[in-house]
């Protein structure tokens, strides 16, 4: 159908760049004001890392020696959203852009594996950095020292290095492509267990390697991820899936022993053989990895999760038939398992419905060229059918490579007018009653029969539809 196309990638990128520029300008104004009041203030965390890698930061955070109370007094528009942990949001004059400002601190113990039991403010930037997660996220940048960041549109990574404060070897790890925990890795992961997943995500996103000690600590502590809220785990996994490096992320999840902890349904795919004539790539795990490799950055959440889960029913349905390995009913079983996974991770109802539909219908493309016209048009009515097409294409390319069914379905879907796929019904229940039929269970079958004929093009008017119903179900006078 000629509707619902995704487009405007260039426009979105330009909008993202403009938004990032506005956020950077707002953060620099905050830093300048803090400096005027004789406080240290730096860009901190992921924005510094991304600037040094030549990437556009998603946001700009500020770390300062000023206490939350001081920050609240210095800026007229602020929100003490995390003042207990030293975090204040400062809004610009328009109110459209906010900057997170965090006071230098030294955290106490983390009894819950997420939040510090107590926070102690400090005047030491180095002390603040050493309680952070990874060396590449522990860099501070002082835009007032130079580096060209104050110049309009200037963010040259080489020039910026002159303005960086590095207390933990983050610059060397950026150069070497290493994700390394700051200090003792086990201590960092005991403080916040989610950091184990974040380590994997950063390594995949930047095509970095995990430092050996950091990786060993994750392997040893992997079961602790069970205490992290499912929503936080879900969000990290979703980012891994949609950032453009899903295959590498899930390979690392497996290597770090996290996969079996967070998604045992996926771990069970390993070693499950497939019929080589249809799946020369190997077992189900290898097939899914090849499919994940195709997920582009910015893929929708539902398509990404369906790509991961589309064959989740295969381990439970594996059997060796006389002719070949079979997975009878794996799409239906997989849909049930996918629904349970979505429920466990607290997806919204709409998200769950779409993921389950993608899993449940992914095998229907095998019959698409043999479908009746009415069946094909109903198939095209599936919500976000473009995602069904995208999943099928990836599924084929991760296996046989044959795209005949995809080519056919895509061509028909694109050329069929919307009113041919979803036409106004020629007859309704009210008209059946007016014709003399009594309401009852057969009404649904009667209406579907009329619709099938309409979609096939064998009836084109309401009178023709009623005559068809009379012929198939008998005239009203034969109703008992």
C-alpha positions in Angstrom: 0.0 0.0 0.0 1.3 3.4 -0.9 1.3 4.7 2.7 3.2 4.5 6.0 6.7 4.8 4.4 9.5 5.8 6.7 11.6 8.6 5.4 13.2 11.9 6.2 16.4 10.4 7.6 18.5 13.4 6.6 16.0 15.7 8.1 16.0 13.8 11.4 19.8 13.8 11.5 19.8 17.6 10.9 17.2 18.1 13.6 19.3 16.0 16.0 22.4 18.0 15.2 20.6 21.3 15.7 19.1 20.0 19.0 22.6 18.9 20.2 24.0 22.3 19.3 21.3 24.0 21.3 22.0 21.7 24.3 25.7 22.3 24.0 25.3 26.1 24.0 23.0 25.8 27.0 25.6 23.7 28.9 28.4 26.2 28.0 26.3 29.0 29.4 25.8 27.1 32.6 29.5 26.5 32.9 30.3 30.1 32.3 27.9 31.3 35.0 29.3 28.8 37.5 32.8 30.0 36.7 31.7 33.6 37.2 30.6 32.6 40.7 34.1 31.1 41.4 33.1 27.4 41.1 34.7 24.7 39.1 32.6 23.4 36.3 33.2 20.9 33.4 31.4 19.0 30.7 31.4 15.4 32.0 30.7 11.9 31.0 29.3 10.6 27.8 29.3 14.0 26.0 33.1 14.3 26.4 33.6 10.8 25.2 31.4 11.3 22.2 33.0 14.7 21.3 36.5 13.1 21.4 35.3 10.3 19.2 33.9 12.8 16.7 30.3 11.8 17.4 27.3 14.0 18.2 26.4 13.7 21.9 22.8 13.0 22.8 23.0 15.3 25.8 25.5 17.5 27.7 26.0 17.1 31.4 27.9 19.4 33.7 29.9 18.4 36.8 30.7 21.2 39.3 32.1 21.9 42.8 29.0 24.0 43.5 26.5 22.4 45.9 22.9 21.8 44.7 21.7 24.7 46.9 24.2 27.0 45.2 23.1 25.9 41.8 19.5 26.4 42.7 20.3 29.9 43.9 22.4 30.8 40.8 19.9 29.9 38.1 16.3 31.3 38.0 14.8 28.2 36.3 15.9 24.9 37.9 14.4 21.7 39.1 15.8 19.7 42.0 15.0 16.4 40.4 17.9 14.5 42.0 19.1 16.9 44.6 19.5 14.0 47.1 22.3 12.7 44.8 23.6 16.2 44.0 21.7 16.6 40.6 19.8 19.7 39.5 18.3 20.4 36.1 18.9 23.9 34.8 16.5 25.2 32.1 17.5 27.8 29.6 15.4 31.0 29.1 13.1 29.4 26.6 12.5 26.4 28.9 13.0 24.1 26.0 16.5 22.9 26.8 17.7 21.6 30.2 21.2 20.8 31.4 21.9 18.3 34.1 24.3 19.7 36.7 25.8 17.3 39.2 27.9 18.3 42.2 31.2 16.6 42.7 30.6 13.7 45.1 32.0 10.6 46.8 29.4 7.9 47.1 29.1 5.6 50.1 28.1 1.9 50.0 25.5 0.7 47.5 23.3 -1.7 49.5 20.6 -2.1 46.8 23.0 -2.5 43.9 21.8 0.7 42.3 21.9 3.8 44.6 24.5 4.9 47.1 23.3 4.7 50.7 24.9 8.1 51.4 26.4 10.9 49.3 29.2 13.1 50.4 29.9 16.2 48.4 33.5 17.0 47.6 35.5 19.9 46.1 37.7 17.4 44.3 37.0 16.7 40.6 39.3 13.7 40.7 37.5 12.2 43.6 34.2 12.6 41.7 35.6 10.9 38.6 36.9 7.9 40.5 33.5 6.9 41.6 32.2 6.8 38.0 31.8 3.6 35.9 34.3 3.4 33.0 37.4 5.3 32.2 36.0 6.5 28.8 33.1 8.0 30.7 35.4 9.5 33.4 36.8 12.4 31.3 36.1 16.0 32.1 36.3 18.9 29.6 36.9 22.5 30.6 35.6 24.5 27.6 37.1 27.7 29.1 40.6 26.3 28.9 40.5 26.1 25.1 39.9 23.3 22.7 37.8 25.5 20.4 34.4 24.4 21.8 33.3 27.9 22.4 33.7 28.7 18.7 30.5 28.4 16.7 30.2 24.9 15.2 33.7 23.9 16.4 34.3 20.6 18.1 37.6 19.2 16.6 38.5 16.1 18.6 42.2 16.7 18.4 41.9 20.3 19.6 39.5 19.3 22.4 42.1 17.0 23.9 44.0 20.0 25.2 41.0 20.9 27.4 40.5 17.5 28.9 41.1 16.5 32.5 41.9 12.8 32.6 42.5 11.2 36.1 41.8 7.6 35.1 43.5 6.9 31.8 40.3 7.4 29.7 42.2 9.1 26.8 44.5 6.1 26.4 41.5 3.7 26.5 39.7 5.7 23.9 42.7 5.5 21.7 43.1 1.8 22.3 39.4 1.0 22.0 39.0 -0.5 25.5 36.0 -0.4 27.9 37.6 -0.6 31.3 36.0 -0.1 34.7 37.5 2.6 36.9 39.4 1.1 39.8 38.4 -2.3 40.9 35.8 -3.7 38.4 34.1 -5.9 40.9 33.6 -2.9 43.2 32.1 -0.8 40.3 29.7 -3.6 39.4 28.7 -4.3 43.0 27.7 -0.6 43.3 25.4 -0.8 40.3 24.8 -4.2 38.7 23.4 -2.6 35.6 26.9 -1.4 34.7 27.6 -4.9 33.5 25.1 -4.5 30.7 26.3 -1.0 30.0 29.9 -2.3 29.6 28.6 -4.6 26.9 26.6 -1.9 25.2 29.5 0.5 25.1 31.9 -2.1 23.8 29.4 -3.0 21.0 28.4 0.6 20.2 32.0 1.7 19.7 33.4 -1.6 18.4 35.7 -1.6 21.5 37.0 -4.6 23.5 36.3 -5.3 27.1 39.3 -5.0 29.4 40.2 -8.5 30.6 39.7 -7.8 34.3 36.5 -6.0 33.6 35.2 -8.9 31.5 36.2 -11.4 34.2 34.4 -9.4 36.8 31.2 -9.4 34.7 31.4 -13.2 34.2 31.8 -13.7 37.9 29.0 -11.4 38.9 26.6 -12.1 36.0 23.9 -13.7 38.3 23.6 -10.4 40.2 21.9 -8.8 37.2 18.7 -10.6 38.5 18.3 -7.9 41.2 18.1 -5.1 38.7 14.7 -3.9 37.8 13.3 -5.5 34.6 12.6 -2.1 33.1 16.2 -1.0 33.4 17.4 -4.3 31.9 14.9 -4.0 29.1 16.0 -0.5 28.3 19.7 -1.5 28.1 18.8 -4.5 25.9 16.7 -2.3 23.6 19.5 0.1 23.2 21.8 -2.8 22.2 19.3 -3.9 19.6 18.7 -0.5 18.0 22.1 1.2 18.1 23.3 -0.6 14.9 25.6 -3.2 16.6 23.2 -5.7 17.8 25.1 -8.8 16.7 28.3 -7.8 18.6 26.3 -6.8 21.6 24.6 -10.2 21.9 27.9 -12.0 21.2 29.4 -10.1 24.2 26.3 -10.9 26.3 27.0 -14.5 25.6 30.7 -14.2 26.3 30.1 -12.5 29.6 27.5 -15.0 30.8 24.9 -12.3 30.9 22.8 -13.7 28.1 21.7 -16.8 30.0 20.8 -14.6 33.0 18.7 -12.0 31.2 17.3 -13.9 28.2 17.6 -17.7 28.8 15.1 -18.2 26.0 17.8 -16.9 23.5 20.6 -18.8 25.2 18.7 -22.0 24.5 19.1 -21.5 20.8 22.7 -22.3 20.9 23.4 -25.8 19.5 19.9 -26.3 18.1 20.5 -27.7 14.7 18.6 -26.6 11.6 18.0 -28.3 8.2 21.2 -27.5 6.2 19.2 -27.3 2.9 17.3 -24.3 4.2 19.8 -23.0 6.8 23.4 -23.4 5.6 24.4 -20.8 8.2 24.3 -23.3 11.1 22.3 -23.5 14.3 19.4 -21.3 15.4 21.8 -19.1 17.4 24.0 -18.4 14.4 20.9 -17.6 12.3 19.7 -15.1 14.9 23.1 -13.5 15.0 23.1 -13.1 11.2 19.7 -11.5 11.4 20.7 -9.1 14.2 23.7 -8.1 12.1 21.3 -6.6 9.6 19.4 -4.4 12.1 20.2 -0.8 11.2 20.8 1.9 13.8 17.4 3.5 14.6 15.4 0.3 13.9 12.1 0.4 15.7 11.9 -1.2 19.1 9.3 -3.7 18.1 11.1 -4.8 14.9 14.3 -5.2 16.8 12.8 -7.4 19.5 10.9 -9.4 17.0 14.2 -10.0 15.1 15.7 -11.4 18.3 12.6 -13.5 19.2 11.3 -14.6 15.8 12.7 -18.2 16.2 12.4 -18.4 20.0 10.0 -21.3 19.5 12.5 -23.5 17.7 14.2 -25.1 20.7 10.9 -26.3 22.1 9.7 -27.7 18.7 12.9 -29.3 17.4 12.5 -32.9 16.1 14.1 -35.1 13.5 11.5 -36.3 11.0 12.3 -39.0 8.4 12.9 -36.3 5.7 14.7 -33.6 7.7 14.9 -31.6 10.9 11.5 -29.9 11.6 10.2 -27.2 13.9 6.4 -27.7 13.5 4.4 -24.9 15.0 7.4 -22.9 16.1 5.9 -19.6 15.1 2.8 -20.2 17.3 4.9 -21.5 20.2 7.3 -18.6 19.6 4.5 -16.1 19.8 3.5 -17.5 23.2 7.1 -17.3 24.5 7.6 -13.8 23.0 4.5 -12.6 24.9 5.9 -14.0 28.1 9.2 -12.2 27.5 7.4 -8.9 26.8 5.4 -9.3 29.9 8.5 -10.1 32.0 10.2 -6.9 30.7 7.0 -4.9 31.1 6.5 -3.8 27.5 3.4 -1.7 26.8 0.4 -3.6 25.5 0.8 -2.1 22.0 4.5 -3.0 21.9 3.7 -6.6 23.1 1.0 -6.9 20.5 3.3 -5.9 17.6 6.2 -8.1 18.7 3.9 -11.1 19.1 2.3 -10.4 15.7 5.6 -10.3 14.0 6.8 -13.5 15.6 3.4 -15.3 14.9 3.2 -14.3 11.3 6.8 -14.5 10.1 6.3 -17.9 8.4 3.3 -16.9 6.4 5.5 -15.4 3.7 6.3 -19.0 2.6 2.7 -19.1 1.1 2.4 -15.5 0.0 2.5 -16.3 -3.8 -0.1 -19.0 -3.4 -2.5 -17.0 -1.2 -6.0 -16.2 -2.4 -6.4 -12.6 -3.1 -8.6 -12.1 -0.1 -6.1 -13.9 2.2 -3.3 -11.8 0.8 -5.1 -8.5 1.3 -6.0 -9.5 4.9 -2.3 -10.3 5.4 -1.4 -6.7 4.3 -3.8 -5.4 6.9 -1.5 -6.4 9.7 -0.4 -3.4 11.8 2.8 -1.9 10.5 3.1 -4.4 7.7 6.4 -2.7 6.7 7.9 -4.3 9.8 6.6 -7.7 8.7 8.3 -7.2 5.4 11.5 -6.0 7.0 11.7 -9.0 9.3 11.0 -11.5 6.5 13.8 -9.9 4.4 16.3 -10.2 7.2 15.1 -13.7 7.9 15.8 -14.8 4.3 19.2 -13.1 4.1 20.3 -14.8 7.3 19.4 -18.2 5.8 19.0 -19.2 2.1 19.2 -15.7 0.7 16.2 -16.2 -1.5 14.0 -13.2 -1.7 11.3 -14.3 -4.2 8.5 -14.2 -1.6 9.7 -10.9 -0.2 9.9 -9.3 -3.7 6.4 -10.5 -4.6 4.8 -9.3 -1.3 6.5 -6.0 -1.4 5.5 -5.3 -5.0 1.9 -6.2 -4.3 1.7 -4.3 -1.0 3.2 -1.2 -2.6 0.9 -1.2 -5.7 -2.4 -2.2 -4.2 -4.5 0.9 -3.3 -5.6 1.3 0.3 -9.3 1.0 -0.6 -8.6 -2.3 -2.4 -7.0 -3.8 0.8 -9.5 -2.2 3.3 -12.6 -1.5 1.2 -15.8 -0.3 2.8 -17.9 -3.5 3.4 -20.7 -4.1 0.8 -23.0 -5.5 3.4 -23.4 -5.1 7.2 -25.2 -6.9 10.0 -27.9 -4.3 9.9 -28.5 -5.0 6.2 -28.7 -8.8 7.0 -31.3 -8.1 9.6 -33.2 -5.9 7.1 -33.0 -8.7 4.6 -34.8 -10.9 7.1 -32.0 -12.9 8.8 -32.0 -13.4 12.5 -28.9 -12.2 14.4 -26.8 -15.1 15.5 -23.4 -16.9 15.4 -23.7 -17.3 11.6 -23.6 -13.5 11.0 -19.9 -13.4 11.3 -19.4 -16.2 8.8 -21.9 -14.6 6.4 -20.1 -11.2 6.6 -16.7 -12.8 6.1 -18.0 -14.7 3.1 -19.2 -11.5 1.6 -15.9 -9.8 2.3 -13.9 -12.6 0.8 -15.8 -12.3 -2.4 -15.4 -8.5 -2.3 -11.7 -8.8 -1.8 -11.5 -11.4 -4.6 -13.4 -9.1 -6.9 -16.3 -11.5 -7.6 -18.9 -9.2 -6.1 -18.9 -5.4 -6.4 -22.2 -4.3 -5.0 -24.3 -4.8 -1.9 -27.1 -6.6 -3.9 -24.5 -9.0 -5.3 -23.2 -9.6 -1.8 -26.7 -10.4 -0.5 -27.4 -12.7 -3.4 -24.1 -14.6 -2.6 -25.2 -14.9 1.1 -28.6 -16.2 0.0 -26.9 -18.8 -2.3 -24.4 -19.9 0.4 -26.6 -19.8 3.5 -30.1 -20.0 2.1 -32.8 -17.3 2.0 -34.2 -15.8 5.3 -37.3 -17.9 5.1 -35.3 -21.1 5.6 -34.0 -19.7 9.0 -35.4 -21.7 11.9 
